[in-house]
Amino acid sequence: MNPSVVLGDRPLESAELLALLTQYQMLPQLLKEQLIDRAIQDIVLTADEEGLALKQFYAQQHIEDQAQREAWLKYHRMSAERLSNQAFRRFKLEKFKHQTWDAAIEADFLKLKPQMDRFICSIIRTRNLELAQELYFRLKEGEQTFADLAPRYSEGPEAQTSGMIGPVPASGLHPKLVQVLSNGRPGQLWPPQRLEEWCIILKLEQYLPAHLDATTQQQLLQRRFQEWLEQQLETVQFSIPGDPRP
């Protein structure tokens, strides 16, 4: 007989449990966690690292005292030993990421930096070219500001923010806007230009170049890890007893 688990008062055979995981779209996550376990199985933590792992885990879970710890354990149906193992596992995973991809991060950054640079700009978009030209001249002559005009005339979401958008990474902007902004200087105002169905009036307020700081490094490490994990997941084969699929 297959081993079973009890969920509430309902015993579940292993095949049924797998079927439920599939039905609830949780099986890919389970497979990913298994791949992670395999990847970090040979990573060993020192006593100091284990202490730091627990400290970080408690901070991440907002566990500040014994009462909160007991409540967390009860909610997650977890023993104190399993909590410690969970904290150690997260720390091991971070070590695995650094050991595997630290050497590639600088090259990744140089490649991706143009997409990570951020801009703060003012924008008015309208489908009416004559209106766009009139508004541009008002702005150019200093008669009115984006804050005056955008709420009334802009047809995009920037109408709710006085025409201001950002900071937004280059990857989140239309490539044509990125090209214009990248060749501009803070304070520069451009005449109306066509962008698909829109007439765009654009002003660069601030350019924020990306830097390879700790936050960016972590983002790039996570990007590498996610790509690796998805690639590994594609190679995993599994079957559910009684499943008619090939």
N, C-alpha and C positions, 0 to 999 in steps of 0.2 A: 504494500500500500504506500502511496506517496505520502510524504510528511505533510502535515496540514498546519495552518495557523488559525487562530480564533480571532475574529474581528467582531467585537461586541459579544453576542451569543451565537455567532454564525461561524462554523468551521469552514475553512476554505482549503481545498487541495491546491497544490502548487500550480497545476495547469489552469485552474480557475482564477487563481491570483494573477497569473501572467495575463490571462485574457482580460481581466479587469484593468490591469495596468495599461494594456493596449487600448481598451475602450476609452479610458480616461486620458489618453494621450500622454501617459507618464513613462512609458517604456523607454523612449529615447533618453530621458534624463537618467533613468536607472542605468542604462548602458554607458552613458557618459561617466557616471560616478564609478562604475566598475573599471573603466579605462583609466581614470585618475588613480584609483587604488593600485592598479598594475604599474603605473608610471612612477609612483612615489614609494613603492614597497621597499626599496633599498636605501632610502634616505633616513639617516639617523639624526636625532636631535640630542644636543647636550642638555644637561640639567638646567643650565641658564636659559637655553632656548625653550625648554618645556615651560619654565616659569613665565617667560615672556609670552609664549603662545596662549597660556591661560589668561594672563592679564589682558591681552589684546581681545581674546574671545569674550571675556566678561564686558569689556568696554563696548564692543560691537553689538552685544545683545542687551546692553543697558542693565547689566546685573551688578548691583552695587552692594548688596549685603546677602546674608545667609537666607533670609526670608524670600528674597527675589530669586535666589538660586534654586531653592526648593520649589517655588512656584513654576519656574522655567522647566525644571526636571519633570514635574508632574504634567505640565501641559504637553511636553514633547514625548511623554512616555519613555523617559530615558534615565538610566542609572548614572550615578556620579562618575563611574569609570568610563561609561560611554561618552559623557560630556568631555572628559579629559581627552579621550581618543579623538573626538571631533575637533577639539581645539588643536591638538597636535597635527591632525590631518591637514587642517587649513594652513598651518605654518609650513609643513612639509611641501605642500603644493606651491607656496610662494618660493621656497628654496629651489624647487624643481624648475619653476619658470626662470629664475635668475640664472641657475646653472646652465640651462638649455639655450636661452636666447639673449643673455646680456650682451654678448659679443656682437650681435646683429642690430642692436637698438640704434646706435648712432647712424648706421647706414639707412635704416628704416626712416629715421627722423629726417635725414637730408632728402630722401625721396618723397616723403609725405608732407614736408613743411609747407609747400605752397598751398596745400589743401587745409592746413591747420592754422595758417595765419588768419587773424580775425579783423573785422572791420566794424566801425560804428559809422553809420551814414544816415543822411536825411533823404527821403524819397517822396515824390508825388507821382502817382501813375493815373493816367486817364486815357480814354479811347479817343478823345477829342484833341487833334493836333493843334488847332487854332487856340484852344483854351490853354494847352500846355505851353505854347509860345508866349502867350500873354502872361501866364504865371511866372515863367522863367524871367521875363524882363522885370516884373515886379520884384522878384528876388534879387536879380542882378543889380538893380538900382537901389536896393535897400528900402524900398517902399513898404514891404511886408516880409515876414519870415515864414519858414516852413510851419512853425507853430500856429501862425495865423491862417495859412492856406490849406495845409494838409487835412485838418478835420472837416473842412467844408468841401474840398474839391477832390481829394484823393479817393480812388475807388478800391484801394487795397486795405489790408488790416492796419497798415501804418496810420490810417486816418484816426485810429484810436490812441495813437502814441505821439501825436503832434508831428508825424512824419518821420520820427526817429526809429531806426531798427539797429539791433546789435547790443553788445558785441556778438557777431555771428561769424562762424568760420567760413572760409572760402568755399568749402565743400557744401555749405548750405545756401549758396547763392547761385544764380544763373551764371554760366561761364562767361557770357558777354559782360555782365556787371563786374565780375572778378577782373577781367582784362582791363576794363576802364579804371577801376579803383586801384589796381596794382600799379598803374602808370601815373597815378595822380599824387597830389600832395594834400595834407590836411587843410581844409578850408576851401578847396577847389570846388567850383560849381560848373556842371556841364549843361549845355543846351539840351533841349528835348531830343531824344533819340528813340528809334523804334526798337521794341523788344516784343516779338510776337504780335499780339493784338494791342499792345500798350504803347503809349507815348510816355517816356520816363524822364523825369527831371531828377537829377542825382547830385548830391553834395557829399564829399568825404569829410567826416567829422574827425575821425581818429583811426589810425592804422596800428594794430597790435600784433607785431610779429611773434610767431611761436618760438618758444625756447625749450631746450631739452632739460627741463627741471624735473623734480621728483614726480610730480603729477603726470607730466607728459610721458616720462619713462614708464610709469605704471600703466598708462593707457596703451602704450605700444607693446609692452609685455603681454597685456591682456589680449590685444589684437592677435599677436603671434599665437598665444595659447588657444584662443577660440578657433583660429584657422586650423591648427594642429588637431584639436579635438574633433572638429567636423570631419577632417580627413580620416582620422582614426575610426570614427563612427561609421563611415561608409564601408569600411573593411570588415565590420563585425557581422558575423552570421549568427542567426538564432532561429529557433523554431518553437512552436507551441504544440504540445501533443493534441491531436485531434483537429488542428487547424488545416483546412482544406487547401490553403494557398500553397503554390509551389515553393 
